[in-house]
C-alpha cells in the first residue's frame, strides 16, 4: 500500500463511503488547531466517527482472535494513534468479557514519503529481530503492508491479520487489502490522526484533506 493505509475486516461500513468527487465536510463545522488555518481543504472523517469505527473493529478482532495470544505490531509514526485507540478498546472489551486476550505491543517504523509522494526507498526500523513472533497471532497496524508482511512472515508467526484505518480507491490496491478496514476513501492526500505531511498535522484529531497552499507551506 504505497498509498497510505493504516495506518492495516469483513468490510462493515457504517456510513456511506465518500465518492471520489465528494468535497468533504466544511471546516466551519469542526474545531481544529488555529495554526492550521488555511492549510486544510475539508474534514474528511471526523474524530468521533473514527472512534466509533475503531470500537467496532476492536469487537471484530476480539470475536476472531479471542482464543489466541496476540502481538500487535504498530507501524510508526502514522499508525500510532490508530493502534493506541484500537488496543485501548480491545483491552476494555477484554476486561469485560469471558474471552480475554493476552496482548503485547511492539513498534516498528516505516518511512517512504517525501512531501505527498510515496517513494520506492522504504526503510524498516526496529524489525531486525522479530523472533518473538514465532507461533504468535499478529495484528499489524500501519501502512506499506506488502513489504512489511514479507519481512514478518520470515519469522513464522502462527497467524497474521492486518488492521488498517484507511484504504484508498486506487488501481491495483485490492491485491493487498487489510483484513480489518476502517474506511475506504478516494485517492486524496489526507492528514491528521497521526498522519503527517513532513511531520506536520499529527496533532490534528480529524482526518482532513491538506490544501495546495498547505503543501507549499510545509514542503521540504
Secondary structure, DSSP 8 states (H G I E B T S, - for coil): --S----------SS----TT---B-GGGS---GGGTTSEEEEEE-HHHHHHHHHHHHHHHHHHHTTS-EEEEEEETTTHHHHHHHHHHHHHHHHTSSS---EEEEEEEEEEEETTEEEEEEEEES-S--GGGTT-EEEEESS-HHHHHHHHHTT--SEEEEEEEEEE--TTGGGG--SEEEEEE-S--EEBTTB-BTTBSTT-SSEEEE-HHHHHHT--
